[in-house]
């Protein structure tokens, strides 16, 4: 369990956090006492109950910013708003992602460009904007959400594989340029995580093939996670909170797997 108050007084921006894995990470940071700015493409009124619930449960300030990260202007608008809502921006989690499924020779160029913009350029620009304040205060934690597919390829997902791989290079570069400044930059590498999207795909398998949930999960993970179990999103959040706390102060430039042994083979 996340230690209460480990991050009390710190502020965090988690991109792509209105639901799913990003929200689980935001919740773990809030549980450690961190004030939070959530981000997504949903209307503010749709996310308000989630933000209010986190604030009430953990006694922290929780805001939300609607912003499209496909342009530099959108990223700058997000950082301006987040820095206006937080006392200090101490933790940046680059989690927002887009993806498209298509074979290489039929992959739409506009979808490719969107993936580069949201998955890589937005993370780069957000780090650029967050670093001056982190350096001034002598404290910062940057987490880039990559994936097993940052080190393994799979057919029909060239945008996702390429951008998640690029985030590893970005992570190492930022880590090297911030060594000794009280700032760390690490990449989290989840396998298949139990999110609403994945849960929907599991139910599709159950309906299409008449499987019970356990068999459907194992079928979904066949050839992937050897343990045959989905990763709990809350556990990814706990790893993020650990890296942001005192015990993570000397961990930087690292790829942190949480993928049930998928990369061991």
GISUL-V73462 format. One record per pair of residues at least 24 apart in sequence whose C-alpha atoms are under 8 Angstrom apart, sorted by sequence separation. I is the first residue (numbers start at 1). J is the second residue. D is the distance in whole Angstrom. If there is no record, write none. Layout:
i & j & d
I & J & D
I & J & D
//
This chain:
i & j & d
8 & 32 & 7
9 & 33 & 7
10 & 34 & 5
11 & 35 & 5
12 & 36 & 5
13 & 37 & 5
14 & 38 & 6
15 & 39 & 5
16 & 40 & 5
18 & 42 & 8
30 & 54 & 7
36 & 60 & 8
38 & 62 & 7
40 & 64 & 8
42 & 66 & 7
7 & 32 & 5
8 & 33 & 4
9 & 34 & 6
10 & 35 & 6
11 & 36 & 6
12 & 37 & 6
13 & 38 & 6
14 & 39 & 7
15 & 40 & 7
33 & 58 & 7
35 & 60 & 5
36 & 61 & 6
37 & 62 & 6
38 & 63 & 6
39 & 64 & 6
40 & 65 & 7
41 & 66 & 5
2 & 28 & 7
5 & 31 & 8
6 & 32 & 5
7 & 33 & 5
8 & 34 & 5
9 & 35 & 7
11 & 37 & 8
13 & 39 & 8
33 & 59 & 8
34 & 60 & 7
35 & 61 & 5
36 & 62 & 5
37 & 63 & 5
38 & 64 & 5
39 & 65 & 5
40 & 66 & 5
41 & 67 & 6
4 & 31 & 6
5 & 32 & 5
6 & 33 & 6
7 & 34 & 5
8 & 35 & 8
27 & 54 & 7
31 & 58 & 6
33 & 60 & 6
35 & 62 & 6
36 & 63 & 6
37 & 64 & 5
38 & 65 & 6
39 & 66 & 6
40 & 67 & 6
41 & 68 & 7
144 & 171 & 7
231 & 258 & 8
3 & 31 & 8
4 & 32 & 5
5 & 33 & 5
30 & 58 & 6
37 & 65 & 7
39 & 67 & 7
40 & 68 & 8
231 & 259 & 7
2 & 31 & 6
3 & 32 & 6
4 & 33 & 6
5 & 34 & 8
18 & 47 & 7
94 & 123 & 6
192 & 221 & 8
231 & 260 & 7
2 & 32 & 6
30 & 60 & 7
229 & 260 & 8
18 & 50 & 8
192 & 225 & 8
227 & 260 & 6
191 & 225 & 7
225 & 259 & 6
226 & 260 & 6
227 & 261 & 7
92 & 127 & 8
225 & 260 & 5
226 & 261 & 6
194 & 230 & 6
225 & 261 & 6
226 & 262 & 6
193 & 230 & 5
194 & 231 & 6
225 & 262 & 5
92 & 130 & 8
192 & 230 & 6
193 & 231 & 4
194 & 232 & 6
195 & 233 & 7
224 & 262 & 6
150 & 189 & 8
191 & 230 & 8
192 & 231 & 6
193 & 232 & 6
194 & 233 & 6
191 & 231 & 7
193 & 233 & 6
89 & 130 & 7
142 & 183 & 8
144 & 185 & 8
146 & 187 & 6
147 & 188 & 7
148 & 189 & 6
190 & 231 & 8
139 & 181 & 7
140 & 182 & 6
141 & 183 & 6
142 & 184 & 6
143 & 185 & 6
144 & 186 & 6
145 & 187 & 6
146 & 188 & 6
147 & 189 & 4
148 & 190 & 6
116 & 159 & 8
120 & 163 & 6
138 & 181 & 6
139 & 182 & 5
140 & 183 & 4
141 & 184 & 5
142 & 185 & 5
143 & 186 & 5
144 & 187 & 5
145 & 188 & 5
146 & 189 & 5
147 & 190 & 5
148 & 191 & 5
70 & 114 & 6
89 & 133 & 7
90 & 134 & 6
115 & 159 & 6
119 & 163 & 6
138 & 182 & 5
139 & 183 & 5
140 & 184 & 6
141 & 185 & 6
142 & 186 & 6
143 & 187 & 6
144 & 188 & 6
145 & 189 & 7
146 & 190 & 7
147 & 191 & 6
37 & 82 & 6
88 & 133 & 8
89 & 134 & 7
115 & 160 & 7
119 & 164 & 8
138 & 183 & 7
143 & 188 & 7
71 & 117 & 7
120 & 166 & 7
124 & 170 & 7
135 & 181 & 6
190 & 236 & 7
70 & 117 & 5
71 & 118 & 8
75 & 122 & 6
79 & 126 & 7
112 & 159 & 6
116 & 163 & 6
120 & 167 & 6
135 & 182 & 8
37 & 85 & 8
69 & 117 & 7
70 & 118 & 5
94 & 142 & 8
115 & 163 & 7
135 & 183 & 7
37 & 86 & 8
69 & 118 & 5
72 & 121 & 8
76 & 125 & 8
90 & 139 & 7
91 & 140 & 6
92 & 141 & 6
93 & 142 & 6
94 & 143 & 6
95 & 144 & 7
134 & 183 & 7
36 & 86 & 8
72 & 122 & 7
75 & 125 & 7
76 & 126 & 7
79 & 129 & 7
90 & 140 & 5
91 & 141 & 5
92 & 142 & 5
93 & 143 & 5
94 & 144 & 5
95 & 145 & 5
35 & 86 & 7
71 & 122 & 8
75 & 126 & 7
79 & 130 & 8
90 & 141 & 6
91 & 142 & 6
92 & 143 & 6
93 & 144 & 6
94 & 145 & 6
70 & 122 & 7
91 & 143 & 8
93 & 145 & 7
103 & 155 & 7
104 & 156 & 6
188 & 240 & 8
69 & 122 & 6
72 & 125 & 7
76 & 129 & 8
103 & 156 & 4
102 & 156 & 5
103 & 157 & 7
104 & 158 & 7
101 & 156 & 5
102 & 157 & 6
103 & 158 & 8
101 & 157 & 5
100 & 157 & 7
99 & 157 & 8
100 & 159 & 7
99 & 159 & 7
100 & 160 & 8
99 & 160 & 6
98 & 160 & 8
184 & 249 & 7
186 & 251 & 8
183 & 249 & 8
184 & 250 & 8
186 & 252 & 5
187 & 253 & 7
189 & 255 & 7
191 & 257 & 8
182 & 249 & 7
184 & 251 & 7
185 & 252 & 5
186 & 253 & 5
187 & 254 & 6
188 & 255 & 6
189 & 256 & 6
190 & 257 & 6
191 & 258 & 6
192 & 259 & 7
184 & 252 & 5
185 & 253 & 6
186 & 254 & 5
187 & 255 & 5
188 & 256 & 5
189 & 257 & 5
190 & 258 & 5
191 & 259 & 4
13 & 82 & 7
184 & 253 & 7
185 & 254 & 8
186 & 255 & 6
187 & 256 & 6
188 & 257 & 6
189 & 258 & 6
190 & 259 & 5
191 & 260 & 7
186 & 256 & 7
188 & 258 & 8
189 & 259 & 7
191 & 262 & 7
22 & 95 & 6
12 & 86 & 8
22 & 96 & 8
11 & 86 & 6
11 & 87 & 7
13 & 89 & 7
10 & 87 & 8
11 & 88 & 5
12 & 89 & 6
175 & 252 & 6
176 & 253 & 7
10 & 88 & 7
11 & 89 & 5
12 & 90 & 6
13 & 91 & 6
14 & 92 & 6
15 & 93 & 6
16 & 94 & 8
17 & 95 & 7
175 & 253 & 5
10 & 89 & 7
11 & 90 & 5
12 & 91 & 4
13 & 92 & 5
14 & 93 & 5
15 & 94 & 5
16 & 95 & 6
17 & 96 & 8
174 & 253 & 8
10 & 90 & 6
11 & 91 & 6
12 & 92 & 6
13 & 93 & 6
14 & 94 & 6
15 & 95 & 5
16 & 96 & 4
173 & 253 & 8
10 & 91 & 8
12 & 93 & 8
14 & 95 & 7
15 & 96 & 5
16 & 97 & 7
172 & 253 & 5
171 & 253 & 6
172 & 254 & 7
171 & 254 & 8
168 & 255 & 7
143 & 240 & 8
141 & 243 & 8
141 & 244 & 6
148 & 257 & 8
148 & 259 & 7
148 & 262 & 8
148 & 263 & 7
91 & 244 & 7
21 & 193 & 8
21 & 195 & 6
20 & 195 & 5
20 & 196 & 6
20 & 197 & 8
28 & 234 & 7
25 & 233 & 8
29 & 237 & 7
24 & 233 & 6
25 & 234 & 7
28 & 237 & 5
32 & 241 & 7
24 & 234 & 5
27 & 237 & 7
28 & 238 & 6
25 & 236 & 7
26 & 237 & 7
29 & 240 & 8
21 & 233 & 6
24 & 236 & 8
25 & 237 & 4
28 & 240 & 8
29 & 241 & 5
20 & 233 & 8
24 & 237 & 6
25 & 238 & 7
28 & 241 & 6
21 & 236 & 8
25 & 240 & 7
21 & 237 & 8
25 & 241 & 8
2 & 238 & 6
1 & 238 & 7
7 & 244 & 8
7 & 245 & 7
2 & 241 & 7
6 & 245 & 6
2 & 242 & 8
6 & 246 & 8
//
